[in-house]
């Protein structure tokens, strides 16, 4: 990456003439220390590969949490022209609409006190976690179609799960338009049938937290956050259904690229024009999987409220409000710079500023809520979208701290049982179905979230609103 040059204090660029097949520049938000970590894997090479996509506009972008992924790096952002620019499943990812939902409880950490361990345990009973785990809400046939088309709205209307406020406080109302259940394979439907309301494995979690610090009083008030309050951060996605959708369409689109005269440096970037039959089919299946993921987090929040009702009381559960729910892995049609584009966000989250129309009315005067989780042993942050995100990153910021070590590398450095002991010695209650999976998510396996958030803020993408300290975690 000898062509990498510094543009300003937080932005670096590989110019479009660095390689003959590049169509636009490649840019990465980072500081010098984060950049050194980023250069340790293939993520910058993957970023440059993104610039070769037909119809890509302006630049290919990487957030400060970027690390090597499938096709796109995790933390990669690219916008393509509508309707004839391409859509790439590798630019969305296997866990379609992996995302986070934050709940704010009506009680403080001090008030919870002796019930904290009981609440973490009850949440672990209420939300099945782990690889392939089902046991959540099982839907098939027309009921599953309803979720694929309507997202969590179908759970509110047909099952009384969640509230209208939850829908209002979810990105896009929890529903991407254009979902096509017929484009979702039978295998994908089978894999997802019993997985609504389940966490999964890897870096997915339900985390109990304390609001340790408020940076922006007005935004915190708009989001319903106060110092000392207990929050619950839910991180999960479309589970086996979304994974199968990506598997199906990577293979399908790879098989038709030659028909459209597309040549790419990496087969993992398999793509097709959005206007093609294959591109339209993928977009319909992707939207269906995204809606399923929003319904999954909606059902998970219902499980968390049930656990609060049993441990703290029904009134506390009823008064546990949703702050917001944001997607990480989606391709969305949006207007930027006066033109409609298809924005691929892979391991990146929307960060629209105050005044934007597509954010909840209650947040519109302060900006969209953004969540950047750290790790089980470090802070997570609530931020608010800033105007710089629209100017510089298609209204986008990062979605977490970003991996520093591979899962194998993390396991070589610590055993799950020892990590559990260390976390609990710091007052963090841990429930995990797998010591191996726990070790893979050790805090040292991630970049410094403080440094990542600092870059995001200095780049003008989002500003700090609150800092959350982990006090309990449920993992697969």
FILORO-949136 format. One record per residue (C-alpha): residue number from 0; residue in three letters; x, y, z. Coordinates in steps of 0.001 Angstrom, whole numbers. Example, Ala and Ser with C-alpha at 12.3 -4.5 7.8 and 13.67 -1.06 7.14 Angstrom:
BEGIN
  seq  type       px       py       pz
    0   ALA    12300    -4500     7800
    1   SER    13670    -1060     7140
! end
This chain:
BEGIN
  seq  type       px       py       pz
    0   UNK        0        0        0
    1   UNK     2856     2367     -871
    2   UNK      389     4721    -2609
    3   UNK    -1437     5477      651
    4   UNK    -1287     9198     1387
    5   UNK    -2674    11359     4177
    6   UNK    -5500    13769     3248
    7   UNK    -6140    15243     6695
    8   UNK    -5794    14279    10363
    9   UNK    -8297    11392    10109
   10   UNK    -8469    10516     6381
   11   UNK    -6067     8578     4163
   12   UNK    -6355     7872      426
   13   UNK    -5094     5506    -2251
   14   UNK    -5613     7473    -5484
   15   UNK    -7569     6083    -8414
   16   UNK    -4428     5849   -10559
   17   UNK    -2667     3529    -8109
   18   UNK    -3911      496   -10038
   19   UNK    -5174      322   -13640
   20   UNK    -8521    -1278   -12743
   21   UNK    -9508     1283   -10097
   22   UNK   -12520     3446   -11000
   23   UNK   -12453     5741    -7930
   24   UNK   -10089     6448    -5003
   25   UNK   -10018     4287    -1879
   26   UNK   -10213     6161     1429
   27   UNK    -9904     5087     5062
   28   UNK   -10692     6973     8272
   29   UNK    -7972     6246    10844
   30   UNK    -5172     7663    12938
   31   UNK    -1587     6488    12577
   32   UNK    -1853     3760    15234
   33   UNK    -5121     2348    13853
   34   UNK    -3684     2463    10351
   35   UNK     -744      325    11448
   36   UNK    -3181    -2303    12741
   37   UNK    -5259    -2064     9540
   38   UNK    -2183    -2693     7375
   39   UNK    -1557    -5990     9189
   40   UNK    -4186    -7893     7184
   41   UNK    -5656    -7773     3635
   42   UNK    -8320    -5172     4396
   43   UNK    -6687    -2336     2401
   44   UNK    -6245    -4657     -573
   45   UNK    -9932    -5532     -298
   46   UNK   -10763    -1817      -78
   47   UNK    -8923    -1170    -3342
   48   UNK   -10736    -4123    -4939
   49   UNK   -14043    -2421    -4043
   50   UNK   -13113      486    -6314
   51   UNK   -13351    -1806    -9364
   52   UNK   -17094    -2434    -9010
   53   UNK   -19067    -1255   -12059
   54   UNK   -21076     1862   -11237
   55   UNK   -19198     2728    -8028
   56   UNK   -19377     6472    -7300
   57   UNK   -17066     8995    -5585
   58   UNK   -14855     6605    -3605
   59   UNK   -14689     3325    -1699
   60   UNK   -14568     3967     2039
   61   UNK   -13314     2187     5139
   62   UNK   -14241     3018     8714
   63   UNK   -11604     3032    11515
   64   UNK   -12724     -441    12694
   65   UNK   -11945    -1997     9286
   66   UNK   -10601    -5559     9175
   67   UNK   -10415    -8318     6601
   68   UNK   -13737    -9825     5551
   69   UNK   -15373   -11675     2660
   70   UNK   -15194    -9577     -517
   71   UNK   -15555    -6209     1192
   72   UNK   -13551    -5672     4361
   73   UNK   -15683    -5407     7493
   74   UNK   -16100    -1667     7854
   75   UNK   -16319    -1135     4087
   76   UNK   -18753     1291     2430
   77   UNK   -19467     1756    -1279
   78   UNK   -22265     3426    -3216
   79   UNK   -23202     2395    -6756
   80   UNK   -25340     4121    -9363
   81   UNK   -29054     3316    -9668
   82   UNK   -30309     1378   -11598
   83   UNK   -27406      -70   -13574
   84   UNK   -24605      -52   -11018
   85   UNK   -23988    -3407    -9398
   86   UNK   -25097    -4898    -6120
   87   UNK   -22689    -7286    -4392
   88   UNK   -23648    -9789    -1658
   89   UNK   -20045    -9598     -421
   90   UNK   -20651    -5892      143
   91   UNK   -23477    -6709     2545
   92   UNK   -22095    -9815     4220
   93   UNK   -23300   -13217     5324
   94   UNK   -25109   -11964     8408
   95   UNK   -27542    -9677     6593
   96   UNK   -28671    -6832     8879
   97   UNK   -26513    -7852    11747
   98   UNK   -27247    -4872    13989
   99   UNK   -27752    -3545    17491
  100   UNK   -30751    -2446    19551
  101   UNK   -30400     -490    22782
  102   UNK   -32999     -671    25555
  103   UNK   -33095     1772    28481
  104   UNK   -34432      453    31796
  105   UNK   -36275     2651    34333
  106   UNK   -33902     1701    37164
  107   UNK   -30276     2449    37981
  108   UNK   -27398       34    38490
  109   UNK   -27448      889    42203
  110   UNK   -31167       84    42391
  111   UNK   -30613    -3231    40597
  112   UNK   -27662    -4051    42869
  113   UNK   -28185    -7547    44329
  114   UNK   -30484    -8619    41477
  115   UNK   -27856    -8070    38774
  116   UNK   -26624   -11664    38642
  117   UNK   -30182   -12966    38739
  118   UNK   -31157   -10692    35842
  119   UNK   -28205   -11767    33669
  120   UNK   -29063   -15395    34408
  121   UNK   -32738   -14853    33579
  122   UNK   -31836   -13119    30304
  123   UNK   -29626   -16102    29405
  124   UNK   -32645   -18372    29951
  125   UNK   -34959   -16126    27932
  126   UNK   -32747   -15678    24854
  127   UNK   -31309   -18859    23291
  128   UNK   -27669   -18291    22300
  129   UNK   -25083   -20249    20347
  130   UNK   -24258   -21611    16897
  131   UNK   -27361   -22880    15106
  132   UNK   -29489   -22479    18215
  133   UNK   -33204   -22296    17658
  134   UNK   -35876   -22368    20285
  135   UNK   -37155   -18896    19740
  136   UNK   -40413   -18042    18018
  137   UNK   -41097   -20623    15282
  138   UNK   -42840   -19375    12132
  139   UNK   -43394   -21111     8818
  140   UNK   -45386   -20615     5641
  141   UNK   -47528   -17508     5474
  142   UNK   -46516   -16386     8988
  143   UNK   -42833   -16432     8016
  144   UNK   -43667   -14628     4758
  145   UNK   -45340   -11928     6826
  146   UNK   -42120   -11348     8781
  147   UNK   -39994   -11382     5613
  148   UNK   -42192    -8672     4084
  149   UNK   -43191    -6585     7124
  150   UNK   -40410    -7247     9647
  151   UNK   -41286    -6655    13319
  152   UNK   -44609    -5071    12326
  153   UNK   -45836    -8639    11725
  154   UNK   -44906    -9611    15311
  155   UNK   -46713    -6603    16790
  156   UNK   -49874    -7178    14749
  157   UNK   -50127   -10981    14834
  158   UNK   -48505   -11875    18155
  159   UNK   -48638    -8769    20344
  160   UNK   -44851    -8783    20642
  161   UNK   -43346    -5336    21204
  162   UNK   -44934    -1940    20728
  163   UNK   -45603      757    18156
  164   UNK   -42902     2850    19835
  165   UNK   -40396       64    19141
  166   UNK   -41233      258    15427
  167   UNK   -40892     4049    15383
  168   UNK   -37496     3767    17081
  169   UNK   -36096     1283    14560
  170   UNK   -34139     2227    11453
  171   UNK   -36496     2339     8448
  172   UNK   -39321     1325    10774
  173   UNK   -37847    -2189    10756
  174   UNK   -38816    -2753     7139
  175   UNK   -36875    -2509     3893
  176   UNK   -39249    -2127      923
  177   UNK   -39093    -4536    -1986
  178   UNK   -38724    -7708       75
  179   UNK   -39527   -10809    -1986
  180   UNK   -40105   -14017       -1
  181   UNK   -40165   -16025    -3252
  182   UNK   -36490   -15064    -3762
  183   UNK   -35561   -16730     -439
  184   UNK   -34679   -20406     -887
  185   UNK   -36450   -23177      963
  186   UNK   -33162   -24042     2664
  187   UNK   -32864   -20473     3988
  188   UNK   -36436   -20573     5254
  189   UNK   -35796   -23863     7043
  190   UNK   -32656   -22541     8709
  191   UNK   -34451   -19457    10037
  192   UNK   -37844   -20937    10909
  193   UNK   -37189   -21316    14662
  194   UNK   -34536   -18611    15144
  195   UNK   -36547   -15460    15834
  196   UNK   -35552   -14263    19285
  197   UNK   -32126   -15982    19323
  198   UNK   -28641   -14522    19667
  199   UNK   -26276   -16756    17712
  200   UNK   -22534   -17027    18283
  201   UNK   -19377   -15122    17365
  202   UNK   -19476   -11496    18439
  203   UNK   -23223   -11515    19068
  204   UNK   -24388   -10789    22592
  205   UNK   -26902    -9338    24993
  206   UNK   -25068    -6997    27337
  207   UNK   -26276    -5400    30568
  208   UNK   -24661    -1991    31036
  209   UNK   -24566     1121    33220
  210   UNK   -24617     4626    31741
  211   UNK   -21322     5769    33213
  212   UNK   -20990     9192    31607
  213   UNK   -23105    11688    29669
  214   UNK   -21336    13954    27134
  215   UNK   -24332    15620    25449
  216   UNK   -27232    16399    27786
  217   UNK   -29721    17346    25064
  218   UNK   -29115    14255    22944
  219   UNK   -29099    11975    25997
  220   UNK   -32459    13411    27070
  221   UNK   -33870    12878    23574
  222   UNK   -32691     9255    23683
  223   UNK   -34030     8731    27223
  224   UNK   -30628     8172    28842
  225   UNK   -29385     9380    32218
  226   UNK   -26274     8779    34306
  227   UNK   -26319     5584    36366
  228   UNK   -29170     4041    34359
  229   UNK   -29178      380    33324
  230   UNK   -29246     -295    29592
  231   UNK   -29347    -3496    27562
  232   UNK   -27539    -3715    24221
  233   UNK   -28737    -6501    21897
  234   UNK   -26468    -7552    19016
  235   UNK   -27770   -10171    16589
  236   UNK   -28799   -10517    12954
  237   UNK   -30635   -12689    10452
  238   UNK   -29107   -15931    11733
  239   UNK   -29147   -18984     9422
  240   UNK   -31703   -17455     7082
  241   UNK   -29516   -14497     6138
  242   UNK   -26388   -16635     5929
  243   UNK   -28086   -18942     3456
  244   UNK   -29383   -16024     1371
  245   UNK   -25807   -14749     1001
  246   UNK   -24501   -18238      202
  247   UNK   -27161   -18746    -2454
  248   UNK   -26615   -15422    -4203
  249   UNK   -22812   -15307    -4103
  250   UNK   -22928   -18524    -6135
  251   UNK   -25723   -17308    -8412
  252   UNK   -24183   -13915    -9178
  253   UNK   -20714   -15380    -9676
  254   UNK   -22229   -17524   -12418
  255   UNK   -23674   -14601   -14421
  256   UNK   -20921   -11965   -14292
  257   UNK   -19522   -12894   -17706
  258   UNK   -22971   -12373   -19216
  259   UNK   -22810    -8726   -18138
  260   UNK   -19164    -8236   -19116
  261   UNK   -18019    -7896   -15502
  262   UNK   -14410    -8739   -14621
  263   UNK   -13252    -8381   -11020
  264   UNK    -9974    -8986    -9142
  265   UNK   -11675   -11113    -6479
  266   UNK   -14446   -13679    -6956
  267   UNK   -15718   -12815    -3484
  268   UNK   -16978    -9532    -4982
  269   UNK   -19488   -11460    -7153
  270   UNK   -22090    -8978    -8339
  271   UNK   -24723    -8156   -10945
  272   UNK   -26398    -4963   -12145
  273   UNK   -29207    -3909    -9813
  274   UNK   -31535    -3777   -12835
  275   UNK   -30768    -7354   -13913
  276   UNK   -33047   -10287   -12979
  277   UNK   -30318   -11657   -10704
  278   UNK   -29640    -8284    -9090
  279   UNK   -33335    -7684    -8457
  280   UNK   -33710   -11171    -6990
  281   UNK   -30811   -10611    -4589
  282   UNK   -32144    -7218    -3495
  283   UNK   -35554    -8803    -2815
  284   UNK   -34032   -11667     -820
  285   UNK   -31644    -9337     1019
  286   UNK   -34517    -7046     2040
  287   UNK   -36475   -10074     3295
  288   UNK   -33496   -11233     5384
  289   UNK   -33000    -7696     6728
  290   UNK   -36649    -7587     7813
  291   UNK   -36206   -10982     9480
  292   UNK   -33194    -9629    11393
  293   UNK   -35134    -6624    12678
  294   UNK   -37888    -9014    13773
  295   UNK   -35253   -11158    15491
  296   UNK   -33948    -8249    17580
  297   UNK   -37545    -7193    18223
  298   UNK   -38275   -10661    19638
  299   UNK   -35025   -10614    21606
  300   UNK   -36054    -7319    23206
  301   UNK   -39357    -8950    24143
  302   UNK   -37400   -11746    25830
  303   UNK   -35267    -9239    27725
  304   UNK   -38364    -7413    28951
  305   UNK   -39795   -10735    30096
  306   UNK   -36629   -11403    32095
  307   UNK   -36848    -7933    33674
  308   UNK   -40493    -8598    34588
  309   UNK   -39591   -11833    36374
  310   UNK   -36605   -10422    38286
  311   UNK   -37405    -6734    38860
  312   UNK   -41144    -6593    38242
  313   UNK   -43781    -6132    35504
  314   UNK   -43834    -2340    35811
  315   UNK   -40070    -2128    35255
  316   UNK   -40444    -4283    32138
  317   UNK   -43277    -2155    30813
  318   UNK   -41204      996    31320
  319   UNK   -38108     -423    29606
  320   UNK   -37975     1714    26459
  321   UNK   -36175     1254    23198
  322   UNK   -33552     3897    22394
  323   UNK   -32980     2844    18763
  324   UNK   -32123      -93    16488
  325   UNK   -29564      245    13676
  326   UNK   -28517    -2122    10890
  327   UNK   -24908    -2955    10076
  328   UNK   -24958    -5162     6982
  329   UNK   -27361    -3913     4296
  330   UNK   -27540    -2318      847
  331   UNK   -30020      573      831
  332   UNK   -31325     2921    -1841
  333   UNK   -30646     6475     -628
  334   UNK   -30183     9932    -2074
  335   UNK   -26737    11483    -1661
  336   UNK   -25415    14494    -3507
  337   UNK   -28709    14849    -5325
  338   UNK   -28610    11382    -6890
  339   UNK   -30031     8019    -5925
  340   UNK   -27431     5395    -5093
  341   UNK   -27309     1913    -3601
  342   UNK   -25220     2240     -420
  343   UNK   -23490     -980      645
  344   UNK   -22643     -840     4355
  345   UNK   -20732    -3884     5579
  346   UNK   -19906    -3722     9247
  347   UNK   -20853      -49     9135
  348   UNK   -23868     1830    10418
  349   UNK   -25961     4744     9248
  350   UNK   -25281     8064    11043
  351   UNK   -27713    10700     9745
  352   UNK   -27482    14186    11310
  353   UNK   -30130    16397    12892
  354   UNK   -32836    17464    10474
  355   UNK   -32742    14283     8394
  356   UNK   -36183    12978     7476
  357   UNK   -35502     9263     7870
  358   UNK   -34894     9283    11628
  359   UNK   -37443     9220    14472
  360   UNK   -39232    12511    15128
  361   UNK   -38087    12454    18766
  362   UNK   -34429    12362    17653
  363   UNK   -34620    14696    14671
  364   UNK   -33418    17783    16535
  365   UNK   -30262    16048    17839
  366   UNK   -29414    13505    15130
  367   UNK   -29768     9760    14714
  368   UNK   -28601     7554    17569
  369   UNK   -25474     5540    16728
  370   UNK   -24012     2686    18782
  371   UNK   -20356     1661    18795
  372   UNK   -19864    -1354    21081
  373   UNK   -16407    -2006    22468
  374   UNK   -15986    -5497    23910
  375   UNK   -17079    -7480    26953
  376   UNK   -14468    -5731    29066
  377   UNK   -14509    -2219    27637
  378   UNK   -16921      661    27209
  379   UNK   -19534      973    24502
  380   UNK   -20621     4359    23172
  381   UNK   -23847     6041    22166
  382   UNK   -23242     8773    19590
  383   UNK   -25340    11073    17418
  384   UNK   -24950    11466    13661
  385   UNK   -23231    14636    12459
  386   UNK   -23434    16561     9149
  387   UNK   -19927    15393     8237
  388   UNK   -21261    11899     7675
  389   UNK   -23371    13104     4753
  390   UNK   -20509    15181     3373
  391   UNK   -17821    12524     3708
  392   UNK   -19209     8987     4074
  393   UNK   -22692     8609     2560
  394   UNK   -24163     9175     6043
  395   UNK   -22128     6372     7612
  396   UNK   -19898     5625    10581
  397   UNK   -18338     2505    12081
  398   UNK   -20182     -247    13932
  399   UNK   -17726    -1304    16633
  400   UNK   -14101    -1401    17718
  401   UNK   -13089    -3881    15005
  402   UNK   -11109    -7067    15395
  403   UNK    -7374    -6878    16041
  404   UNK    -6758   -10621    16426
  405   UNK    -8375   -13536    14639
  406   UNK   -10566   -15850    16664
  407   UNK    -7832   -18495    16534
  408   UNK    -5257   -15939    17655
  409   UNK    -7428   -14954    20607
  410   UNK    -7888   -18585    21707
  411   UNK    -4111   -19080    21658
  412   UNK    -3685   -16278    24175
  413   UNK    -6358   -17170    26740
  414   UNK    -8740   -19939    27726
  415   UNK   -12421   -19188    28095
  416   UNK   -12558   -20233    31735
  417   UNK    -9699   -17880    32617
  418   UNK   -11309   -15002    30715
  419   UNK   -14551   -15638    32567
  420   UNK   -12703   -15402    35889
  421   UNK   -11017   -12150    34856
  422   UNK   -14261   -10533    33759
  423   UNK   -16140   -11598    36866
  424   UNK   -13295   -10270    39034
  425   UNK   -14055    -6893    37422
  426   UNK   -17723    -7136    38356
  427   UNK   -19004    -8344    34960
  428   UNK   -21418   -11280    35244
  429   UNK   -20860   -13712    32346
  430   UNK   -23178   -16328    30888
  431   UNK   -21875   -18190    27831
  432   UNK   -22701   -21565    26332
  433   UNK   -19106   -22017    25112
  434   UNK   -15760   -21267    26767
  435   UNK   -14161   -21528    23317
  436   UNK   -16533   -18905    21911
  437   UNK   -15935   -16726    24962
  438   UNK   -12153   -16803    24449
  439   UNK   -12582   -15778    20804
  440   UNK   -14229   -12542    21950
  441   UNK   -11617   -11555    24533
  442   UNK   -11302    -7776    24929
  443   UNK    -7691    -7772    23698
  444   UNK    -8874    -9263    20381
  445   UNK   -10391    -5866    19497
  446   UNK    -8983    -2447    18645
  447   UNK    -9068      321    21244
  448   UNK   -12676     1571    21125
  449   UNK   -11606     4905    22639
  450   UNK    -9271     5506    19696
  451   UNK   -11897     4420    17160
  452   UNK   -14530     6745    18639
  453   UNK   -12025     9581    18764
  454   UNK   -11398     9237    15005
  455   UNK   -15147     9111    14310
  456   UNK   -15681    12309    16307
  457   UNK   -12703    14221    14874
  458   UNK   -13757    13219    11339
  459   UNK   -17152    14832    11969
  460   UNK   -19126    11620    11385
  461   UNK   -20757    11409    14837
  462   UNK   -20351    12917    18313
  463   UNK   -20280    11251    21719
  464   UNK   -23520    11246    23712
  465   UNK   -22971     8620    26438
  466   UNK   -20500     5990    27607
  467   UNK   -21791     2601    28781
  468   UNK   -19928      263    31132
  469   UNK   -20568    -3511    30938
  470   UNK   -21938    -5137    34091
  471   UNK   -23204    -8401    32611
  472   UNK   -23061   -10272    29307
  473   UNK   -24832   -13213    27661
  474   UNK   -22975   -14853    24750
  475   UNK   -23285   -17950    22609
! end
